[in-house]
Amino acid sequence: MAIEEYYKILEIETNASREEIKQAYRHLAKIWHPDRFYNDPKMKQQADEKIKQINQAYEALKYYAVNSGSLVSGGGVAIEKTNPEYYYQQGVDNAERENYYEAIENFSRALRLNPKFIRAYQYRGFIREKLGLKKSAESDFQMVFKLKLAKGEKVSSSKSKTSASASKQSYPKAQYSTPSKPYSSQPTTPVSSESPKQHDFSSQSSTSISEKSVLSWEHKFTLKEHLDLVSSLAVYQNNKFFVSGSYDNDLKIWQISTGQNIFTLKGHNDRVNCLEISPDAKILVSGSADQTIKLWNLEKRELIKTFGDHFTRHLKEVLSVAISPDGKTLISTSADKTVKFWDIFSGKELYTFIDYKAKVLSVAINYNNTVFSTVAENNLKIRNIINGKTVASIFLDSEILSQAFGPNGQILATASCDRKIRLWNVKTGKLICTLTGHIDKVSSVCFSSDGETIVSGSLDGTIRLWQLNNWKNTCTIQQFSQVFSMVVSANFKTIITGTSDRTIEIWQRK
């Protein structure tokens, strides 16, 4: 299909910017979403076909168009971004700038377009090896070996030919600047960090453990029903189902064992930022950029109420929600720099904290219902849940993106933009240790139900598991895209991630 046809499908001009393409896509995707026509089989069939066209057009245009129009390669020749050579060159450029995971994504895109692209496998494998992703690197080098053998090229049958050293010998050095310090900010041995009493533990010292442990997890499903970034996740009903929230304004209910989307909850008028399920698994609470908090009946799959009125609702988007362990109280945070407490049954506002100087990004409640923790950009504040008294107020040099209490309520884990995970003593507010290993922002962190393992997800495309008894990274799972949200099942047999490319990935322990 000619590129002009894609513009026609999205109903935009051929000189449209990337932002205009995105807006047109989101608008049409909402109009033609098949769920809107569940009572009309003919229209639903038509919508299914229309959505396929819209998705195809968007995928073709979002990398083709730049604000000024077509891209021009280094040789001055305009190229369509459906060409694997384009992504290959982008990967080379990113590698030279030490944007390693961007480069990996570029090479992966090239390989999706051309699964026999030997140079893309070579480059990707080499970078993965430099980043310590040895299993993934080995897989890439094995593909290079197989493809060259299939082409009739002379290759050694020895095992070493699939190794990194062999690949580097045939690697196009002129096109690549060797990554000299992919872990430059992450020491290979434990060193003292922000104070003499806390420790910074690097994952590199446990590479051999990681390589062995990663084999115990396998990828089960990639779910593609959402039309935008997957912002939030929660598991319920004895690990049988989970709920996802998305920037496409919808909440979806899924069956874990099959990966089937069994219901879609509609009601928000803007992106869903957060969700939480009550301890009895009967109630779902969601917060949105439309400034509302909604209460849903999970059994009947219907909206119960919307919290607040004109006078008590948040003045800006709702960023985080948390339900107390007794299921009676809801806490919400907002970009309006407030934290609100609500009676979950009546929906009435109980009180509001207004002593924050920035938008309050997240909230968490410890399991014994004694304290709650809030994050306002780089300020971590632990407060008494009864009187609101501040137990500890901690300022970091980097924005905190996620937080979670351990099952015993005594440890708080935070994840931040500086690629670090920090563990805090809840009673004293003092730093216990710092975990390093991710090479991009850590977007999500949570505990296993037994409290023995911390799970972290990052924009570097990995999930890492850390043992609390020795603070070591014992397992690294390579994702297919950036991790934006994450949840771990109560039985610790399933890890579910939401990504910025609209997909949900389900991993299960073997």
Secondary structure as UniProt FT lines:
FT   HELIX           3..9
FT   TURN            10..11
FT   TURN            14..15
FT   HELIX           18..31
FT   HELIX           34..37
FT   TURN            38..39
FT   HELIX           41..61
FT   TURN            62..64
FT   STRAND          65..66
FT   TURN            67..68
FT   STRAND          69..70
FT   TURN            74..75
FT   TURN            81..82
FT   HELIX           84..96
FT   TURN            97..98
FT   HELIX           100..113
FT   TURN            115..116
FT   HELIX           118..130
FT   TURN            131..132
FT   HELIX           134..150
FT   TURN            151..152
FT   HELIX           159..162
FT   HELIX           164..169
FT   HELIX           173..175
FT   TURN            182..185
FT   STRAND          191..192
FT   TURN            196..197
FT   STRAND          199..202
FT   HELIX           203..206
FT   HELIX           207..213
FT   HELIX           214..216
FT   STRAND          217..223
FT   STRAND          230..236
FT   TURN            237..240
FT   STRAND          241..246
FT   TURN            247..248
FT   STRAND          251..255
FT   TURN            256..259
FT   STRAND          260..265
FT   STRAND          272..277
FT   TURN            279..280
FT   STRAND          283..288
FT   TURN            289..290
FT   STRAND          293..297
FT   TURN            298..301
FT   STRAND          302..306
FT   TURN            310..312
FT   STRAND          318..323
FT   TURN            325..326
FT   STRAND          329..334
FT   TURN            335..336
FT   STRAND          339..343
FT   TURN            344..346
FT   STRAND          349..353
FT   STRAND          362..365
FT   TURN            367..368
FT   STRAND          371..376
FT   TURN            377..378
FT   STRAND          379..384
FT   TURN            385..387
FT   STRAND          390..395
FT   STRAND          400..405
FT   TURN            407..408
FT   STRAND          411..416
FT   TURN            417..418
FT   STRAND          420..425
FT   TURN            426..428
FT   STRAND          431..436
FT   STRAND          442..447
FT   TURN            449..450
FT   STRAND          453..458
FT   TURN            459..460
FT   STRAND          462..467
FT   TURN            468..471
FT   STRAND          472..478
FT   STRAND          483..488
FT   TURN            490..491
FT   STRAND          494..499
FT   TURN            500..501
FT   STRAND          504..509
//
